[in-house]
């Protein structure tokens, strides 16, 4: 195959492969059951100050994932500004993100820092890591998330 034909073939491949791969979510959000963060209402953390289970009756789709809400009002708030309410690191553990991992979270281990919801996986991760050194955990999590969000949980655990 001559150089021009190889270049043309690669261009055609890239035109079809890149849009597909870019559209695939690779564990970008922590999904348990059929919704992000196990169906808990991420708006309620801000409005009620507590983890509140959502329902499929009040569901939205954002970034290719299903989100549940406890009320039509919370759903409307999320729909108006999903980035404001979506948890950091796709709902994966904040302490885990700071260590370059995607770790499932528990809904009752949470904090809101500067308007951003952060969830954690265990009392030790929440109390001993996140709450004890919040700024460093967030800074490390943000730096790691640039790679973590597009890497599957299984691949991160294998590292």
C-alpha positions in Angstrom: 0.0 0.0 0.0 1.5 3.3 -0.9 1.8 6.2 1.5 -1.2 8.1 0.1 -3.4 5.1 0.4 -2.3 4.4 4.0 -3.0 8.0 4.9 -6.4 7.8 3.4 -7.2 4.6 5.1 -6.1 5.9 8.5 -8.2 9.1 7.9 -11.3 7.1 7.2 -10.7 4.9 10.2 -10.2 7.9 12.4 -13.3 9.6 11.1 -15.4 6.6 12.2 -13.5 5.4 15.3 -13.0 8.7 17.1 -16.6 9.9 17.4 -17.6 6.4 18.7 -14.8 6.2 21.3 -15.5 9.8 22.4 -19.1 9.0 23.0 -18.5 6.0 25.1 -18.7 6.6 28.9 -16.0 4.5 30.6 -17.2 4.4 34.2 -17.4 8.2 34.2 -20.1 8.1 36.8 -20.5 5.8 39.7 -23.7 3.9 38.8 -25.3 1.5 41.3 -28.5 -0.2 40.3 -29.8 1.8 37.4 -28.8 5.3 38.4 -25.8 7.5 39.3 -24.9 7.2 43.0 -27.4 4.5 43.5 -30.4 6.7 42.7 -29.8 9.2 45.5 -31.0 12.7 44.7 -27.8 14.8 44.3 -29.8 18.0 44.6 -31.2 17.0 48.0 -27.7 17.1 49.5 -27.8 20.8 48.8 -31.4 21.6 49.6 -32.3 19.1 52.4 -28.8 18.7 53.7 -29.1 14.9 53.8 -28.9 11.9 51.4 -32.4 11.4 50.0 -33.4 8.5 47.7 -34.7 9.5 44.3 -37.2 7.7 42.2 -37.4 6.7 38.5 -40.6 8.9 38.4 -38.3 12.0 38.6 -35.4 11.0 36.3 -33.1 12.9 34.0 -30.3 11.9 31.7 -27.1 13.8 31.9 -23.8 12.9 30.3 -25.3 9.6 29.1 -26.3 8.5 32.6 -29.6 8.3 34.5 -30.1 10.5 37.6 -33.0 10.1 40.0 -34.6 12.8 42.1 -37.0 12.8 45.1 -39.2 15.6 43.6 -40.1 17.3 40.4 -38.6 20.5 41.9 -35.2 18.9 42.4 -35.3 17.4 38.9 -36.0 20.8 37.5 -33.1 22.4 39.5 -30.8 19.7 38.2 -32.0 20.0 34.6 -31.4 23.8 34.7 -27.8 23.5 35.9 -26.6 19.9 36.1 -22.9 20.8 36.5 -23.8 22.7 39.7 -25.3 19.6 41.3 -23.4 16.6 39.8 -21.0 15.3 42.4 -17.3 15.6 42.0 -15.5 12.7 40.3 -18.7 11.4 38.8 -19.9 10.3 42.3 -16.8 8.1 42.8 -15.0 8.4 46.2 -13.2 11.7 46.6 -10.4 10.1 48.7 -10.1 7.3 46.1 -9.8 9.9 43.3 -7.0 11.5 45.2 -5.2 8.2 45.1 -5.9 7.6 41.4 -8.7 5.1 41.9 -12.5 4.8 41.3 -14.0 3.5 44.5 -17.8 3.1 45.0 -19.3 5.5 47.5 -21.7 5.4 50.4 -24.5 8.0 50.3 -24.2 9.0 54.0 -20.5 9.9 53.7 -20.6 13.3 52.0 -19.6 16.9 52.2 -20.3 20.1 50.2 -17.2 22.2 49.8 -17.5 25.5 47.9 -20.9 24.4 46.5 -19.5 21.1 45.2 -20.8 17.7 46.4 -18.1 15.2 47.4 -18.9 11.6 48.3 -16.7 9.0 50.0 -16.5 5.2 50.3 -15.9 4.5 54.0 -15.7 6.2 57.4 -11.9 6.1 57.2 -11.8 7.6 53.7 -14.3 10.3 54.7 -13.1 11.2 58.2 -9.4 10.3 58.2 -8.6 11.4 54.6 -11.2 13.8 53.2 -12.2 15.8 56.3 -8.7 15.7 57.8 -7.1 17.2 54.7 -9.9 18.4 52.4 -7.8 20.8 50.3 -5.1 18.3 49.5 -7.6 15.5 48.7 -9.5 17.8 46.4 -6.3 19.1 44.7 -5.0 15.5 44.2 -8.4 14.3 43.1 -8.7 17.0 40.5 -5.2 16.3 39.1 -5.9 12.5 38.9 -9.4 12.9 37.5 -8.0 14.0 34.1 -6.9 10.4 33.6 -9.4 8.6 35.9 -12.6 9.7 34.3 -11.7 8.0 31.0 -10.2 4.9 32.5 -12.4 2.0 33.6 -12.6 1.1 37.3 -11.1 -2.3 36.5 -8.1 -0.8 34.7 -7.5 1.6 37.6 -7.6 -1.2 40.2 -5.2 -3.3 38.1 -2.6 -0.5 38.3 
